């Protein structure tokens, strides 16, 4: 695949003009199944909540894969416990698009994902190689239309919570722990929502973030059978 004029999910990114390079060149072998799965995945394969025909607040998240002392890993952050919305909930770095990020239908989510990740975790975006873009999804409770952007942490840099009022901590989770059936559960919310979750890094990863991780592991062929009847209840504040 060439670097220029590539198309992901009906969006064309010309790397020569957007200023953001999206390429699979040089990815480690273990990450290639994720990259290949991202090329033609349908939004319905990722979530039952799809963007409305109009409206919704455009946003993006960075799903950043790296390789540390414990092997392949994924970067996550934990929201501050004092926040009114989803306090203490783990998530991917990300947030709403700013006007300077550019067109939401093309390069905007790429720039927003990198910008938000830098603002929240302090990582150096020049060390991140973007290699794929997933279809936009919808979070009904907040009205966000979220574009997941996949990255390879080619040159890792130190990360930490930049603003403690917003972020409690920044951490990585080995992919091996995410695929381990011992760490997999179903989270059940009093509202009736039930979805995949992960007991890792002294926390429960659930909701939109866990749903994306679950689908990526499955589509890339990384998933190991696990007990879907094992439930963890959530309270109304979650």
C-alpha positions as CSV (number, residue, x, y, z in Angstrom):
1,X,0.0,0.0,0.0
2,X,1.4,3.4,-0.9
3,X,1.5,6.3,1.5
4,X,-0.5,8.8,-0.6
5,X,-4.2,8.9,-1.6
6,X,-5.3,6.1,0.7
7,X,-9.0,5.6,1.6
8,X,-10.4,4.4,4.9
9,X,-14.1,3.8,5.2
10,X,-15.0,6.3,2.4
11,X,-12.6,9.0,3.7
12,X,-9.6,9.8,1.5
13,X,-6.4,11.0,3.1
14,X,-3.8,12.5,0.9
15,X,-0.7,12.3,3.0
16,X,1.1,14.9,0.8
17,X,-1.4,17.6,1.7
18,X,-2.9,16.9,5.1
19,X,0.3,17.1,7.0
20,X,-0.6,13.8,8.8
21,X,1.0,10.6,7.6
22,X,-1.1,7.4,7.8
23,X,0.9,4.4,6.9
24,X,1.4,0.7,7.7
25,X,5.0,0.8,6.6
26,X,7.3,-0.7,9.2
27,X,4.7,-2.0,11.7
28,X,5.8,-4.9,13.8
29,X,4.6,-8.3,12.7
30,X,2.4,-8.8,15.8
31,X,0.5,-5.6,15.0
32,X,-0.3,-6.4,11.4
33,X,-3.4,-8.4,12.2
34,X,-4.9,-5.3,13.8
35,X,-3.9,-3.2,10.8
36,X,-5.4,-5.6,8.3
37,X,-8.6,-6.0,10.2
38,X,-9.0,-2.2,10.3
39,X,-8.9,-1.9,6.5
40,X,-12.4,-3.1,5.8
41,X,-14.2,-3.4,9.1
42,X,-17.8,-2.3,9.0
43,X,-19.2,0.0,11.7
44,X,-21.7,-2.6,12.7
45,X,-18.9,-4.9,13.6
46,X,-17.7,-2.5,16.2
47,X,-20.9,-1.2,17.9
48,X,-24.7,-1.2,17.6
49,X,-24.6,2.6,18.2
50,X,-23.9,4.3,14.9
51,X,-23.7,8.0,14.2
52,X,-27.0,9.8,13.3
53,X,-27.4,11.2,9.8
54,X,-26.9,14.7,11.2
55,X,-25.8,16.2,14.5
56,X,-23.6,14.9,17.2
57,X,-20.3,16.4,18.5
58,X,-17.4,15.3,16.4
59,X,-14.5,13.8,18.4
60,X,-11.7,11.3,18.1
61,X,-9.7,8.9,20.3
62,X,-6.2,7.5,19.9
63,X,-5.9,3.8,20.3
64,X,-2.1,3.6,20.8
65,X,-0.2,0.3,20.7
66,X,3.3,0.1,22.0
67,X,5.8,-2.4,23.1
68,X,7.3,-2.2,26.6
69,X,9.1,-4.4,29.1
70,X,5.9,-6.6,29.4
71,X,5.5,-7.0,25.6
72,X,2.9,-5.4,23.3
73,X,0.7,-3.0,25.2
74,X,-2.1,-0.4,24.9
75,X,-2.1,3.1,26.3
76,X,-5.0,4.1,28.6
77,X,-5.8,6.9,31.0
78,X,-8.1,7.1,34.0
79,X,-10.5,10.0,34.5
80,X,-10.3,12.0,37.7
81,X,-12.6,10.8,40.4
82,X,-13.9,14.4,41.0
83,X,-15.4,14.7,37.5
84,X,-19.2,14.7,37.2
85,X,-19.2,12.5,34.1
86,X,-17.9,9.0,34.4
87,X,-15.5,9.7,37.4
88,X,-12.6,7.3,37.6
89,X,-13.5,5.5,34.3
90,X,-10.5,4.4,32.2
91,X,-10.5,5.6,28.6
92,X,-8.4,6.2,25.5
93,X,-6.8,9.6,25.2
94,X,-9.1,11.8,23.1
95,X,-11.7,14.5,22.9
96,X,-13.7,16.8,20.7
97,X,-12.4,18.3,17.5
98,X,-11.3,21.9,17.5
99,X,-11.8,24.1,14.4
100,X,-8.1,24.1,13.8
101,X,-8.0,20.3,13.5
102,X,-9.6,20.6,10.1
103,X,-12.3,18.8,8.2
104,X,-14.1,16.2,10.4
105,X,-14.7,14.1,7.4
106,X,-11.0,13.7,6.5
107,X,-8.0,14.9,8.5
108,X,-9.7,16.4,11.5
109,X,-9.9,13.2,13.6
110,X,-6.3,12.4,13.0
111,X,-5.0,15.7,14.2
112,X,-7.5,15.8,17.1
113,X,-6.5,12.3,18.3
114,X,-2.8,13.3,18.4
115,X,-3.4,16.7,19.9
116,X,-5.7,15.4,22.7
117,X,-3.3,12.6,23.5
118,X,-0.4,15.1,23.9
119,X,-2.6,17.5,26.0
120,X,-3.8,14.7,28.3
121,X,-0.8,12.4,28.6
122,X,2.2,14.5,27.6
123,X,3.4,12.1,24.9
124,X,5.4,13.4,21.9
125,X,3.2,13.0,18.9
126,X,6.2,12.9,16.6
127,X,6.9,9.4,18.0
128,X,3.4,8.1,17.0
129,X,2.8,6.4,13.7
130,X,-0.9,6.5,12.7
131,X,-1.7,3.4,10.7
132,X,-5.4,3.1,10.4
133,X,-8.8,4.8,11.0
134,X,-11.9,3.0,12.2
135,X,-15.4,3.9,11.2
136,X,-17.0,6.7,13.4
137,X,-19.2,5.4,16.2
138,X,-21.8,7.1,18.5
139,X,-22.1,7.5,22.3
140,X,-25.8,8.2,22.9
141,X,-25.4,9.3,26.5
142,X,-23.0,12.2,25.5
143,X,-24.0,12.8,21.9
144,X,-20.4,12.3,20.7
145,X,-19.6,11.0,17.3
146,X,-16.2,9.3,17.9
147,X,-13.6,8.3,15.3
148,X,-11.1,5.8,16.6
149,X,-7.6,6.4,15.2
150,X,-5.1,3.6,15.5
151,X,-1.4,4.3,16.2
152,X,1.9,2.6,16.7
153,X,4.1,4.1,19.4
154,X,7.3,3.9,17.4
155,X,9.3,6.1,19.7
156,X,7.8,6.0,23.2
157,X,8.2,9.1,25.4
158,X,7.4,9.5,29.1
159,X,3.7,10.0,29.9
160,X,1.8,11.2,32.9
161,X,-1.5,13.0,33.8
162,X,-1.0,16.5,32.5
163,X,-4.0,18.0,34.4
164,X,-4.8,16.1,37.7
165,X,-8.2,17.8,37.7
166,X,-9.1,15.9,34.5
167,X,-6.9,12.8,34.6
168,X,-6.1,10.6,37.6
169,X,-3.4,8.6,35.9
170,X,-1.9,7.4,32.6
171,X,-0.9,3.8,32.2
172,X,-0.3,0.9,29.8
173,X,-1.8,-2.5,29.8
174,X,-0.1,-5.5,28.2
175,X,-2.2,-7.0,25.4
176,X,-1.5,-10.4,27.0
177,X,-3.4,-9.3,30.1
178,X,-6.3,-8.0,27.9
179,X,-6.6,-11.4,26.2
180,X,-6.2,-13.5,29.4
181,X,-9.6,-15.0,30.2
182,X,-8.9,-14.5,33.9
183,X,-9.1,-10.7,33.3
184,X,-12.3,-10.7,31.3
185,X,-15.8,-10.1,32.6
186,X,-19.1,-8.6,31.6
187,X,-20.0,-5.3,33.2
188,X,-23.7,-4.8,34.1
189,X,-25.1,-1.3,34.7
190,X,-28.4,-0.7,36.5
191,X,-29.7,1.0,33.4
192,X,-29.7,-2.4,31.7
193,X,-26.5,-2.0,29.7
194,X,-24.3,-5.1,29.6
195,X,-21.0,-5.2,27.8
196,X,-17.5,-6.6,27.9
197,X,-15.0,-5.4,30.5
198,X,-11.5,-6.0,31.6
199,X,-10.1,-6.3,35.2
200,X,-6.6,-5.0,34.6
201,X,-4.1,-2.5,36.1
202,X,-6.1,-2.3,39.4
203,X,-9.2,-1.0,37.6
204,X,-12.2,-2.0,35.6
205,X,-12.1,-1.0,32.0
206,X,-15.7,-1.0,30.7
207,X,-18.1,1.0,28.4
208,X,-17.1,2.4,25.1
209,X,-13.4,1.8,25.6
210,X,-13.8,-1.8,26.6
211,X,-16.2,-2.4,23.7
212,X,-13.6,-1.2,21.2
213,X,-10.8,-3.2,22.8
214,X,-13.1,-6.3,22.7
215,X,-13.9,-5.9,19.0
216,X,-10.2,-5.2,18.0
217,X,-9.0,-8.3,19.9
218,X,-11.7,-10.4,18.2
219,X,-11.3,-9.0,14.6
220,X,-7.5,-9.3,14.8
221,X,-7.8,-13.0,16.0
222,X,-6.2,-12.3,19.4
223,X,-9.3,-13.2,21.4
224,X,-9.2,-16.2,23.7
225,X,-12.5,-17.8,24.8
226,X,-13.7,-16.4,28.1
227,X,-16.6,-16.8,30.5
228,X,-19.2,-14.3,29.5
229,X,-21.4,-15.2,32.4
230,X,-19.0,-13.7,34.9
231,X,-20.4,-10.3,35.7
232,X,-19.3,-7.2,37.6
233,X,-22.1,-4.9,38.7
234,X,-21.8,-1.1,38.2
235,X,-23.5,1.6,40.3
236,X,-25.7,4.4,38.9
237,X,-22.8,6.9,39.2
238,X,-20.7,4.9,36.8
